[in-house]
Amino acid sequence: MAVWDDLVGQTRVEEQLSAAARDADALVTAHAVGGPPPEASRMTHAWLFTGPPGSGRATAARAFAAALQCVSPDRALGGAPGCGFCDGCHTTLVGTHADVEIVRTDLLSIGVKETRELVRRAQLSPAGGRWQVIVLEDADRLTEGAGNVLLKAVEEPAPRTVWLLCAPSLEDVLPTIRSRCRHLTLRTPPVEAVADVLVRRDGVAPEVAQAAARATQGHIDRARRLATDERARARRSVVLKLPLRVGDVGGCLKAAQELVDAAAEDAKQVAEEVDVKETEEMKAALGAAQGGRMPRGTAGVMKELEERQKRRRTRTQRDSLDLALTDLTGFYRDVLALQLRSRSPLANTDVRDAIEGIARDTTPERTLRRIEAILACREALDRNVAPLLAVEAMTMSLRG
């Protein structure tokens, strides 16, 4: 299985990356034998992958990183880098390659301290003799200060270092950084392609895979979770009942509270799974005595860990809320499609009766205002508005 097989519906991007990987391989080969580098090369030191959520930005970056580290002997016979089986490809894809740093964050932002560490690593020579690759999956979460730190490294990279940045759009990255990167845009994969992947790779029943892919409108990770996680299906079902519960003020406030509580419960579950283990490992690393008493001078480290865990819980709650708001937007998108007699297939066929009822009883203008209210709620959450306040304002705007 080639590394590109994980890219779904991205033929043009795959072709560009495969060609760049070939040129990168030629550059390394020329350097190893002391020959002149190729005159024209499609390889460059910094790449920016953009695309809507679920398009596979990080997957494309990791696949390219694997192709850059490919050591398959077939390359000498004209084979393309990125076989998926050699040690370079395998260790990159599983995250253990010594020359590939994959950076993702479960916090709200990436700060200056973390970025300086990445820049320091980027100056090192490759341990395996090929490329030093830094994959930054959440480049849109860089603070302004962190972005300025990264800029210097992107402007003056080490000879064998490659930066692979991922962000939802060009506007999410500092203009000075994106102007120094080669830009690749990924599209939302077709529903049929996502369903096919779920059947072939995850063993999902065809009808379940089709329903999940359609409900998530081509978002690969969400479709996989919806198809395989009963809890995710139950939560989505609750969210899609919300439009029927906002007929009066009391219903609006109750629905908002339940939505926020469900997101908080998700954050709590993640904390229970991760925080306890993380705390125990930190205590052991710091040499905690039996009974839990910490050595002197370690209080600051533990406090820093607690602050990080708190920020992670906030991020998890916001992500859970954002997922619910995305499902809600899809519901009203279906309502609008019926009202405008669009030929687009409905995404939420399991609640078709509710969609048809609301489409019959309201106008397209009213539906658009409801969609705008959901988008305004998402923007308010991005600006750190209290979740309950933002969701209550939204449910009041959804009221019939």
C-alpha positions as CSV (number, residue, x, y, z in Angstrom):
1,M,0.0,0.0,0.0
2,A,1.6,3.3,-1.1
3,V,1.6,6.2,1.3
4,W,-0.8,8.1,-1.0
5,D,-3.6,5.5,-0.5
6,D,-4.7,7.3,2.7
7,L,-5.5,10.4,0.6
8,V,-9.1,10.3,-0.4
9,G,-10.4,12.2,-3.4
10,Q,-7.2,14.3,-3.8
11,T,-5.8,13.1,-7.1
12,R,-4.3,16.5,-8.1
13,V,-2.5,17.0,-4.8
14,E,-1.2,13.4,-4.9
15,E,0.3,14.0,-8.3
16,Q,2.0,17.2,-7.2
17,L,3.4,15.7,-4.0
18,S,4.6,12.5,-5.8
19,A,6.4,14.6,-8.4
20,A,8.1,16.7,-5.7
21,A,9.1,13.5,-3.8
22,R,10.8,12.2,-7.0
23,D,12.7,15.5,-7.3
24,A,13.6,15.4,-3.6
25,D,14.9,11.8,-4.0
26,A,17.0,13.0,-7.0
27,L,18.5,15.8,-4.9
28,V,19.5,13.4,-2.1
29,T,21.0,11.0,-4.6
30,A,23.0,13.7,-6.3
31,H,24.3,14.9,-2.9
32,A,25.3,11.4,-1.9
33,V,27.3,10.7,-5.0
34,G,28.8,14.2,-5.2
35,G,27.1,15.0,-8.5
36,P,25.4,18.3,-9.5
37,P,21.8,18.8,-8.4
38,P,19.0,18.6,-11.0
39,E,18.5,21.8,-12.9
40,A,14.8,22.1,-12.3
41,S,13.2,20.8,-9.2
42,R,9.6,20.8,-7.9
43,M,10.9,20.3,-4.4
44,T,11.1,23.2,-2.0
45,H,11.8,23.7,1.7
46,A,8.4,24.9,3.0
47,W,4.9,23.7,2.1
48,L,1.4,24.9,3.3
49,F,-1.5,22.4,3.1
50,T,-4.9,24.1,3.3
51,G,-8.4,22.7,3.0
52,P,-11.7,22.4,4.9
53,P,-12.0,20.2,8.0
54,G,-12.0,16.6,7.0
55,S,-10.2,17.1,3.7
56,G,-7.0,15.3,5.0
57,R,-4.5,18.1,5.3
58,A,-2.5,16.3,8.0
59,T,-2.8,13.0,6.2
60,A,-1.3,14.6,3.0
61,A,1.5,16.1,5.0
62,R,2.4,12.9,6.7
63,A,2.2,10.9,3.4
64,F,4.6,13.4,1.8
65,A,6.9,13.2,4.8
66,A,7.0,9.4,4.4
67,A,7.7,9.7,0.7
68,L,10.6,12.0,1.5
69,Q,12.1,9.4,3.8
70,C,11.4,6.4,1.5
71,V,14.4,4.0,1.2
72,S,12.7,1.4,-1.1
73,P,15.2,-0.3,-3.4
74,D,12.7,0.1,-6.2
75,R,13.6,3.8,-6.5
76,A,16.8,2.7,-8.3
77,L,14.7,1.0,-10.9
78,G,12.5,4.0,-11.5
79,G,9.9,3.3,-8.8
80,A,8.3,6.3,-7.1
81,P,9.2,7.2,-3.5
82,G,6.4,6.4,-1.0
83,C,6.1,2.6,-1.2
84,G,4.5,2.4,2.2
85,F,6.4,-0.7,3.2
86,C,10.1,0.2,3.7
87,D,11.5,1.3,7.1
88,G,11.5,5.0,6.2
89,C,7.8,5.0,5.1
90,H,6.6,2.8,8.0
91,T,8.4,4.6,10.8
92,T,7.2,8.0,9.5
93,L,3.6,6.9,9.3
94,V,3.6,5.5,12.8
95,G,5.4,8.5,14.2
96,T,8.7,6.9,15.2
97,H,11.1,8.1,12.5
98,A,14.1,9.9,14.0
99,D,14.1,12.7,11.3
100,V,10.3,13.4,11.3
101,E,8.7,15.6,14.0
102,I,4.9,15.6,13.9
103,V,3.5,18.4,16.0
104,R,-0.2,18.5,16.9
105,T,-1.7,20.3,19.9
106,D,-4.7,19.6,22.1
107,L,-4.4,23.1,23.5
108,L,-5.9,26.4,22.3
109,S,-2.7,27.7,20.9
110,I,1.0,27.0,20.2
111,G,3.3,29.4,22.0
112,V,6.7,30.8,21.5
113,K,8.4,28.3,23.8
114,E,7.3,25.3,21.8
115,T,8.0,27.0,18.5
116,R,11.6,27.8,19.5
117,E,12.2,24.1,20.3
118,L,10.9,23.2,16.8
119,V,13.2,25.8,15.2
120,R,16.2,24.4,17.2
121,R,15.4,20.9,15.9
122,A,15.0,22.2,12.4
123,Q,18.7,23.3,12.4
124,L,19.9,19.7,13.0
125,S,21.2,17.6,10.2
126,P,19.1,14.5,9.3
127,A,20.2,11.5,11.4
128,G,19.4,9.1,8.6
129,G,21.1,11.1,5.9
130,R,17.9,12.2,4.0
131,W,15.6,15.0,5.2
132,Q,14.8,16.6,8.5
133,V,11.0,17.0,8.3
134,I,8.8,19.1,10.6
135,V,5.0,18.5,10.2
136,L,3.0,21.3,12.0
137,E,-0.6,20.0,11.9
138,D,-2.1,23.1,13.6
139,A,-0.2,26.0,12.1
140,D,-3.4,28.1,12.5
141,R,-3.0,27.9,16.3
142,L,0.4,29.6,16.3
143,T,0.3,32.8,18.4
144,E,1.6,35.9,16.8
145,G,4.8,35.7,18.7
146,A,5.2,32.0,17.7
147,G,4.6,32.8,14.1
148,N,7.3,35.4,14.1
149,V,9.7,32.9,15.6
150,L,8.8,30.4,12.9
151,L,9.2,33.0,10.2
152,K,13.0,33.2,10.6
153,A,13.4,29.4,10.3
154,V,11.2,29.3,7.1
155,E,13.1,32.3,5.6
156,E,16.6,30.7,6.2
157,P,16.1,27.0,6.4
158,A,18.8,24.4,6.9
159,P,19.9,22.8,3.6
160,R,18.1,19.5,4.3
161,T,15.1,20.7,6.4
162,V,11.5,20.7,5.1
163,W,8.6,22.4,6.9
164,L,5.1,21.0,6.2
165,L,2.4,23.4,7.7
166,C,-1.3,22.6,7.8
167,A,-4.1,25.1,8.3
168,P,-7.8,25.5,7.2
169,S,-7.1,28.4,4.9
170,L,-4.4,30.9,3.8
171,E,-5.9,33.6,6.1
172,D,-5.2,31.4,9.1
173,V,-1.4,31.8,8.6
174,L,0.7,35.0,8.8
175,P,1.1,36.5,5.4
176,T,4.9,36.6,5.8
177,I,4.9,32.8,6.4
178,R,2.5,31.8,3.7
179,S,4.4,33.9,1.1
180,R,7.4,31.7,1.7
181,C,5.6,28.4,1.3
182,R,4.4,26.4,-1.7
183,H,0.6,26.2,-1.3
184,L,-1.5,23.1,-1.9
185,T,-5.3,23.2,-1.5
186,L,-7.2,20.1,-0.7
187,R,-11.0,19.7,-1.4
188,T,-13.7,18.0,0.6
189,P,-13.7,14.3,-0.6
190,P,-16.8,13.0,-2.4
191,V,-19.2,11.1,-0.2
192,E,-18.9,8.0,-2.3
193,A,-15.1,8.0,-1.9
194,V,-15.3,8.3,1.9
195,A,-17.9,5.5,2.1
196,D,-15.6,3.3,0.1
197,V,-12.7,3.9,2.4
198,L,-14.8,3.1,5.5
199,V,-15.9,-0.2,3.9
200,R,-12.4,-1.2,2.7
201,R,-10.2,-0.2,5.6
202,D,-12.5,-0.2,8.6
203,G,-14.8,-3.1,7.7
204,V,-18.0,-0.9,8.1
205,A,-21.2,-2.3,6.5
206,P,-21.8,-0.5,3.2
207,E,-25.2,1.0,4.2
208,V,-23.7,2.3,7.5
209,A,-20.7,3.7,5.7
210,Q,-22.9,5.5,3.1
211,A,-25.1,7.0,5.9
212,A,-22.1,8.2,7.9
213,A,-20.3,9.7,4.9
214,R,-23.4,11.5,3.8
215,A,-24.2,12.8,7.3
216,T,-20.7,14.2,7.7
217,Q,-20.6,15.6,4.1
218,G,-17.3,14.0,3.3
219,H,-15.4,14.6,6.6
220,I,-13.3,11.4,6.8
221,D,-12.5,11.4,10.5
222,R,-16.0,12.3,11.6
223,A,-17.5,9.7,9.3
224,R,-15.3,7.0,10.7
225,R,-16.2,8.0,14.2
226,L,-19.9,8.1,13.4
227,A,-19.8,4.7,11.8
228,T,-17.9,3.0,14.5
229,D,-18.8,4.8,17.8
230,E,-22.2,4.3,19.2
231,R,-21.8,7.2,21.6
232,A,-21.1,9.6,18.7
233,R,-24.3,8.5,17.0
234,A,-26.3,9.0,20.2
235,R,-24.9,12.5,20.7
236,R,-25.6,13.5,17.1
237,S,-29.2,12.2,17.4
238,V,-29.7,14.5,20.5
239,V,-28.3,17.5,18.6
240,L,-30.6,16.9,15.6
241,K,-33.6,17.0,17.9
242,L,-32.7,20.5,19.2
243,P,-34.6,22.4,16.4
244,L,-37.8,20.8,17.6
245,R,-37.2,21.9,21.2
246,V,-36.8,25.6,20.8
247,G,-40.4,26.6,20.5
248,D,-40.4,28.7,23.7
249,V,-37.9,30.5,25.9
250,G,-37.8,27.7,28.5
251,G,-37.1,25.1,25.8
252,C,-34.3,27.3,24.4
253,L,-32.6,27.7,27.7
254,K,-32.9,24.0,28.6
255,A,-31.6,22.9,25.2
256,A,-28.6,25.3,25.5
257,Q,-27.7,24.0,29.0
258,E,-27.9,20.4,27.9
259,L,-25.7,21.1,24.9
260,V,-23.0,22.8,27.0
261,D,-23.3,20.0,29.7
262,A,-22.7,17.3,27.1
263,A,-19.6,19.1,25.8
264,A,-18.3,19.5,29.4
265,E,-19.0,15.8,30.0
266,D,-16.9,15.0,26.9
267,A,-14.0,17.1,28.3
268,K,-14.3,15.3,31.6
269,Q,-14.1,11.9,30.0
270,V,-11.0,12.9,28.1
271,A,-9.5,14.2,31.3
272,E,-10.2,11.0,33.2
273,E,-8.6,9.0,30.4
274,V,-5.5,11.2,30.0
275,D,-4.9,13.5,32.9
276,V,-4.6,10.9,35.7
277,K,-2.1,8.8,33.7
278,E,-0.2,12.0,32.7
279,T,0.0,13.2,36.3
280,E,1.2,9.8,37.6
281,E,3.9,9.6,34.9
282,M,5.1,13.1,35.8
283,K,5.2,12.3,39.5
284,A,7.2,9.2,38.8
285,A,9.6,11.1,36.5
286,L,10.2,13.7,39.3
287,G,10.9,11.1,41.8
288,A,7.8,11.3,44.0
289,A,8.1,9.4,47.3
290,Q,5.9,6.5,48.1
291,G,2.6,8.0,49.4
292,G,2.6,10.7,46.7
293,R,4.9,13.3,48.5
294,M,6.7,15.3,45.9
295,P,10.4,16.3,46.2
296,R,11.2,20.0,46.9
297,G,11.4,22.3,43.9
298,T,8.9,20.4,41.8
299,A,5.7,22.4,42.7
300,G,6.2,24.7,39.7
301,V,6.4,21.8,37.2
302,M,3.2,20.2,38.6
303,K,1.5,23.6,38.5
304,E,2.5,24.0,34.8
305,L,1.1,20.5,34.1
306,E,-2.2,21.4,35.8
307,E,-2.5,24.5,33.7
308,R,-1.8,22.6,30.5
309,Q,-4.5,20.0,31.4
310,K,-7.0,22.8,32.2
311,R,-6.3,24.4,28.7
312,R,-6.8,21.0,27.1
313,R,-10.2,20.5,28.8
314,T,-11.2,23.9,27.5
315,R,-10.1,23.0,24.0
316,T,-11.9,19.6,24.2
317,Q,-15.2,21.3,25.3
318,R,-15.0,23.8,22.5
319,D,-14.2,21.1,20.0
320,S,-17.2,19.1,21.2
321,L,-19.5,22.1,21.0
322,D,-18.2,23.0,17.5
323,L,-19.0,19.5,16.3
324,A,-22.5,19.8,17.6
325,L,-22.9,23.2,15.9
326,T,-21.6,21.7,12.6
327,D,-24.3,19.0,12.8
328,L,-26.9,21.6,13.5
329,T,-25.7,23.7,10.5
330,G,-26.1,20.6,8.4
331,F,-29.7,20.2,9.6
332,Y,-30.7,23.7,8.5
333,R,-28.7,23.3,5.3
334,D,-31.1,20.4,4.5
335,V,-34.1,22.5,5.4
336,L,-32.9,25.2,3.0
337,A,-32.3,22.7,0.3
338,L,-35.9,21.5,0.5
339,Q,-37.2,25.1,0.6
340,L,-35.3,26.1,-2.5
341,R,-36.1,22.8,-4.3
342,S,-32.4,22.0,-4.6
343,R,-31.4,18.8,-6.3
344,S,-28.7,18.3,-3.7
345,P,-29.3,15.1,-1.7
346,L,-30.1,15.5,2.0
347,A,-27.3,14.8,4.5
348,N,-29.5,13.9,7.4
349,T,-32.0,11.5,5.9
350,D,-32.6,9.8,9.3
351,V,-34.5,13.0,10.5
352,R,-36.2,13.7,7.2
353,D,-39.6,14.1,8.7
354,A,-38.4,16.9,11.1
355,I,-36.5,18.6,8.2
356,E,-39.6,18.5,6.0
357,G,-41.8,19.8,8.8
358,I,-39.6,22.9,9.5
359,A,-39.1,23.5,5.7
360,R,-42.9,23.6,5.3
361,D,-43.6,25.9,8.3
362,T,-40.9,28.5,7.7
363,T,-39.3,30.5,4.9
364,P,-35.8,30.4,3.3
365,E,-35.1,33.8,4.8
366,R,-35.8,32.5,8.3
367,T,-33.6,29.4,7.7
368,L,-30.7,31.6,6.6
369,R,-31.0,33.7,9.7
370,R,-30.9,30.5,11.8
371,I,-27.8,29.4,10.0
372,E,-26.2,32.8,10.6
373,A,-27.1,32.5,14.3
374,I,-25.2,29.2,14.5
375,L,-22.2,30.7,12.7
376,A,-22.3,33.7,15.1
377,C,-22.2,31.3,18.0
378,R,-19.1,29.6,16.6
379,E,-17.4,32.9,16.2
380,A,-18.3,33.9,19.7
381,L,-16.8,30.7,21.1
382,D,-13.6,31.5,19.1
383,R,-13.5,34.9,20.9
384,N,-13.7,33.2,24.3
385,V,-17.3,34.1,25.1
386,A,-18.7,32.0,27.9
387,P,-20.0,28.8,26.2
388,L,-23.4,28.8,27.9
389,L,-24.0,32.5,27.1
390,A,-23.1,32.0,23.4
391,V,-25.2,28.9,23.0
392,E,-28.2,30.5,24.8
393,A,-28.1,33.4,22.4
394,M,-28.0,31.0,19.5
395,T,-31.0,28.9,20.7
396,M,-33.0,32.0,21.3
397,S,-32.3,33.0,17.7
398,L,-33.4,29.5,16.5
399,R,-36.8,29.9,18.2
400,G,-39.7,29.7,15.9
